[in-house]
Amino acid sequence: MTEEDLGETILSVRNLSVMRSGDEVLEGISVEIRKSEFVGLVGPNGSGKTTLILAILGVLKPSKGDVFVYGHEPACKHNLGMVGWVPQAATQLPNNIHITVQELIRLGTLNQDNFLWRLMSPEIRERIDRSLEMVGLSEMADVDVSRLSGGQLQRAVIGRALASETELILLDEPLVGVDRASRNSLLRLLDDLCHNHGKTILMVSHDLAAVTQATHRIVYLDGGIQY
């Protein structure tokens, strides 16, 4: 992807330092991500990857520096619904939960105004159908999620984020627990979301080979940005 293909700056991290439990986990982090970029975030355990994600989400506050998402501070009213967070635990659903793929994706559309399941407006229905199509699960809409493979379930939880009409998607280790074919299929999906749907993705992964293969750019983090 060339400079001309990229749009506005979606995420701007400037000289960011973050303290956790009295220790400085991140120091002097500066990075920008622009619209439609697919960026991989890699580094050893304890390198600060999760801390950076939590700072972007506004869960952790900087001890120094700034984070701006769409030109505003994280988690502000302006950014509601524009940032999708897909943690690794999102695919670890309880065994006693029986829910279809489309019902799982429907959860991404819920807010304080439409939390009752019977409030299924045509606009909500369209968002669900569009998300199912984007993640390639339209034919499995009525299948119980317990019957999905690891790769299919990962697609479903990404579809849930898409149903909220999020523009920036943060993914934590989405390749864990999926076989090679599913991994490659998932990476093609993420690339398609950037190229053809204008989404912007920051993906945390330990799979350096996959990140090198699929992402537009890699940020290697270990306390600070190493490259």
N, C-alpha and C positions, 0 to 999 in steps of 0.2 A: 504494500500500500504506500503510495507516494504522498508527499506533503499536500499536493493539490487535491487528493481524494478525501482528506480529512477536513472536518468542519470545526465548529466552535470548541473551545476548551470546556470539557465537562467536569473534570476533577483537577484541582490545583492544590498541591501540598507544598508549603513553603517553609523551609528551615524548621521542620517539625521535630520536637523532642517530646517524649512521653515518659512519665514516671509511673511505675507500678510497684506497690509495696516498698516504696523507698528507693527502688533501683531504677536507673535510667535505662529503659528497654530500647528506646529509639532515640537517636541523636542526629540532628541536622539533616532530616530527610526532606528532599525536594524532588518532586516529580509532577509532570502534567500528563493527563490523558485526554485526548480529544475525541470528538464524536465519531463513532463507528470503528474505533480501535479495539483490538482484541489483545490484551496485555496479560502476560504470564508473570506471576509473583512467586519466586522460588527462593529457597534458602534452607539451612539446616533447622532442626528442631530448636526452639528457643531463640530464633533469630529475630523475632518481632513481627512476623507476618500477620498473626491474628491481632496483635496490638494495633498495627496499622489499619487493618480492616475496621476494628472497633472505633478507632479515631475518625475514620471516614464516615462511619454510621452515627457518630456523635455520642457513642456510649462512653468513650474515654475522652477526657479533655487534655489538650496539649499543656505541657509545662512551659514550652516555648513554641513559637511559630504559629502557623495558621493552616487550616484546611477549609477549602471552599468547594462546594458542590453546586454546579450551575450558578456560580458567582455568589452563593450565599453560604452561611455557616451550616454545618451538618444538622440534620434533623429539624430544620426550621419548617414553618408552615408552608413556605414556598415550595419545598421539596417533597411534600407529602405525596406518596404514590409514584414518585419518579425514580426511587432507588429500590432495587430488589435484592434481598440478601438470601442466599441459598446456602445455609450451613451444612456441614457434613451430616449432622444429625437429622436433617430433613427427610432422609430416606429410611431412617430407623423407626418405622411405625410399629406400634404395639400389635401383637398377633391377634388380639381380640377386637381390633378395629376393622370393620367391614365397610368399605367405601369404594365407590367406583372411580375410575380415572376422571370422568367429567365432574364428579362431586369434589374430588381433591382439587382440581383446577378451579372449580367454583369458589373455593375458599379464598383464592387470590382476589376475588372481586368484592369480598365482604368488607363493609365498613360500618360506622355507627348509624348510617342512614338506611342500610339495606340488610341488616344482619339476620332478619327472618328469612328462612329458606323459601317461603312461599312468594317472596318478592322477587320474582324472576322476570325482569323487564326484557323487552326485545333487545335493548342495548346490551344488557348483561349476557343474554343468550348468544348474541353475536360475538362478544368478547371471548366467551368460552369456546365457541366453535372455531374462532380464528386462532386461539392459542393451541387448541388440539391439532389444527392443521399445521401450524408452524413447527410443532415438535413431532409431527408425524404419527400422531396417535388417534386420528379421527375414527379409524375402524375399531379401536379398542375403548371407545368412550364409555361403554357400559360394562367393561370388564372390571372385576374386583382387583384392587391394587395388589392384593396378596398373591395374585397369579402372575405378576409382572416379573421380568428378569431385572437384574440390577441396572442394566443400561436403560431399559424402558421406564423403570421407576425414577431414575435420574432425569429422564426427559419429562416425566410427569410433574416433578417438583419444579423444574424450570418452567414448564407450562403454567404452573400456579403463579410464579412470579410474573410471567408475561401477561397473565389475565388481569393483573393490576395496572397494566399499561405502563409498566416501568420502562425507563429508558437506559438506566445504568444498572447493570447486573453484577453483583459481587458473588463469586462462587468459591466455596471452601472445599478443596479436594474432591471435585465431582467425579474423578476417574478411579477413586478407590472402590474396589469390589466389583469392577466390571471387566469382562474379558476383552481381548484385543480387538475383536470385531466390533463390539459395542463401544469400546473406547474410540475407535476411529470414526464410527458413525456419530458419536456424540460430539467429537471435535468438528466434524463437518457441519453438524447442526449449529454449533456456536459460531463458526465462521460465516455460515449463511445468515445468521441473525445480525451479524455486523454488516456484511456486504449488502444484503438485500432488504433488510428491515430497519437499518439505521440504529441498531442497538450498540451500546458500548459495554465491553466486558472486561472485568479484572478477575482473573482466575488464579487462586492459590493452588499449587500442585507440587508434589515431590517427584513427579514423573518428568524429569528434565527432557528426555527424548521426545515425549509427546508435546511438551510445551515448545520445544525448538521446532518441531514439525508444523505446529498449527498456529501459534500466535504470531502477531505482527511484531511484537517487541517483548523483551524479557527484562524484568527488574530483579536483580539478585540482591537479596537483603540479608544482612547479618549485623544487626545493631544499627548500621548505616547502610546506604546503598553502595555496594562494592562494584557493580557494573550494571 
